[in-house]
Amino acid sequence: MKKRTLVALSVAAIMTTATAAYASDNASFSPTQQEQIGKIATDYLLKHPEILIQVSQELQKKQQAKQQKAQASLSKNAVKAHPALMTLDGVPHVGPKNAKVTVTEFFDYQCYYCNKMAPEIEQLMKVNPNVKFIFRDWPIFASRWETSATAAFAGLEVWQEKGAKAYVNYHNGIFGTGHNEGKLTDADIQKVAKSALNGPLKKVSNDAYKKTITINDQLSRQVGFQGTPGFIITPANGATVDNTTVIGGAVDLQTLQQAIKNASH
């Protein structure tokens, strides 16, 4: 009951503000009349909270419908892009070759939320050894922080040179520095890469790596991601809107696990 009253009071405040705004836009009302209109509206709504609850419920329904529509659109886009998403030439990936479920992450090493999600993804990998995890570099912050791209190129080199195990060590190592939002340095990248490779980086950029990142950029935009991180959880084969989950932004481990379960059915 207390929760419903708080909701009612919150909606009342919104509606009172809207009423006052309407009155202020109408030159026919004097300041005194505008104040009286606001008071009358407030008093009436507080005496009839059932109206406010109905308004709140209707608003929630509309918001949920809007979210469901947006989610359906993202899933539909991901299903269309599925063949390209499953083309992994030059793209780091970990897990069984014949895995039935895949988790694709679009990320940037300078992204704060990608950094916060890294331990969650590491844990998710441990409890889902039969799932294939695909890491698509999307250095959207490169125009602001050059090391965003540098770290991506270095990661792709580690993948090409040493494969999955070394790549995971590099990937988690970069996020493990805790340096993001402009704090990641070239020294950080060199140190983590050297540890993953058991030797220094030979190069940090070439046309093949740039091509991979360009493809990742095209795919992320095709799906409809607005930023990083972005996740697509889908069957390796037979992807549909119903068994494909697209998540834009940071999310809890339970939500990702549920999406894996959904994709495995």
N, C-alpha and C positions, 0 to 999 in steps of 0.2 A: 504494500500500500504506500509506504514511504517512497519507494522508487517511482511509482506511478505519479505521486504528487510532485516529485522533483521534475519528472518529465513534463508534467502539466505546467509547472511554473516556468520551465525553460521555454516551452512553446509560447506561453503567455507573454514572456518578455519579447520574443521574436515578433509575435503578432502585434504587440503594443508598439514596438518600434516601427513596424510596417505601417500601422494605422497612422502614427504620428508623421511618418514620411509622406503618406498620401495627403494628409491634411496640410503639411507644409508646402506641398507642391500646388495646392489649390489656393489661389490668391483670394478666394471669396471668404476664407476663414481667417479670422483675426488670431493673433497669438494666444489670446485667452480662450477662444473657441477651440483651437487646436489642442490646448492643454486639457480642456474639458472632454474632448473626444477621446483622447488617450486614456484619461481616467475612467470614463464610462466603459471603454473597451476592456480595460484591465479588470475592473470590478466585475463585469459580466462574465468574463472568461474564468475568473477565479471562483465564481459562484457556480459555474457549470463546467467543471473539469472534464466531464465526459466528452465534451466537444473537442477539447485539446488532445485527449487520448486518441480520439478518432482521427484527428488531423495527423498526429504523430504516427499512427499505424499506417495511414495512407501514404505518408511520406516515406516510411520504411519500405513499403511495398514497391513504390516507384524507384527507390534507390536500388533495391535488390534486383528489380527487373532490368534496370540500366546496367548493373554489374554483370548480370547473367548474359545480357546481350553482348556486352564488350568481351566477356570471356569466350562466348561462342564464336565471335569473330576471330579472336586470336587463335583458338583451336582450329578453326577452319583454315586459317592462313598457314598454320603449322602443318596441317595434313597436306595441303597443296605443296608445301616446301619439303615434304618428307624425303623424297628421293635425294634431293640435294643435301639435306641434313645427314643422311646416311652415307654420303660420299665423303670418305675420311682421308683422302690422299693429303698427306702433310699436316693433318689435324691430330693433335695429341689425344689419345684415348686409352682407357684402362679397363680391363675386364675381359671376359671370355669372347672369343671371336664369334661364337654362335649364340651370344646372349639374346634372350627373347625381349628384354626390356632395356631401354637406353635412357640415360639422363644427360641432357646437353646443357651446359652452362655457358652463357656469354658473359664475359667478365673483363675487368680492367684492373691491373695491378695497383693503380692509384686510387681505386674506388674504395671508399670507407666501408660501405655495406658489403662489398665483396670480401673485404678483409674480415669483417665480423662473421660472415657466413662460412669462411674457410674451415674452421674447426668442425662446424656442423656437417659440411660436405665430407670431410675426412672421416667423421664418425659414420655417416651414411654409407660410405664405401666399405667400411669394415663390416657392417651388418648386412650388406647386400653384395656378397662376392659373386653372385651370378648375374649382376647387372653391369652393363657397359656404361662407363662414365666418359663423356666427350667434352673436351675443354676447348672452347672457341674464343681465342683472344679477340677482344673488341676494344682497342685502346682509344676510347672516345675522349679521353682527357689529354691526348698527345699534343693538341694545339696549345694547351696551357702548361703541361709539364712533359718535357721531352722524354723523361725516363719512363713514362707510360708506354711509349712505343719501344724504347730500348729494352725494357723488361720483357715485352712480348716477343721481340726478335730473339732475345737470348733464350727464352723458354722454348721457342721453336727449334733453335739450334740444339739445345740439350736433347729434345725429343729425337731429332734426326741423328744425333751422334750416339746416344746411349739408350734410347727407348723409354718404355713406360716407367720403370722403377726410378730411373734417374730424373725423369720429368716430374714425377710426383714429389720427389725430394726437393726439386727446384721450386715447383709451384707452391708447395706448403712452406718452403723456406723463405720465399719472398714475402708471403703474407705473414710469416712468423716474425719478420723484423718489426711488424707493427707500424711500419712507415708507409703512410698513404697521404692523400690530399696534399701532394707536393713535397712530402718529406723523404720519399724514396730517392736514393742517390745512386750514381754510377758505381760507387764503391760497394754499396749493398749488393747490387746486381752481380758484379764481378766476384764477390766473396761467396755468395750463395751458388752461383753457377760453377765456380771452381770446386766447391764441395760436392756438388751433384755429379760433375764430370770427372772428378779426381784429377783435374788439370784445368788450365786456363781456357777461356773462350777463344776460338779461332777467329770468329767474326760475329758481329751482332746485327748484320743486315744484308740481305741480298734479295733479288727479284722474286725468288720462290716464296720467301717468307712474306713479302709484301703482297703477293698474289693471294696467299692463304688468308691474310687479314682482310683483304679487299672482298673476298668471297664471304667471309664472316660478317662483314659490314652489310653486304647486300642481303644476306639471309636474315639478319636481325631486323632489318628494316622491312623486309618482306613479311615477316611474322607480325611485326607491329610493336616491337619493343621501343620504349622511350628512353631507356637508360639501362645501367647495369646495377645489380646482376639480373640476368634473365634466364629462366629455366624452362626447358621443354622435356616433359617426361612422356615417353611414347613407346609402343611396341616397335621392335626393329622391323617387323613386317606386319602388314594389315592395320596400319594406323587409321583410325576414324576419329571423328569429333568426340565420340563418347569415351574412347579409351586414351585420348591425348589430353594432357594437362599443360597449360602454359601459365607461368607465374612471372610477373614482372616485379622485381624488388626482393628485398630480404624476406625470408619466411622461416617458420620454425621447422624443426626436424620432423615432427609428427605429420605436418602437411605434406612434406616431400615423401615420407614413407607411405602415406595414403595414396598419393599419386602413383607411386611405383606399384602398389597393390592394384590400383585401378587399371594400369596398363598391362598387368600380367593376366587379366581375366580374358 
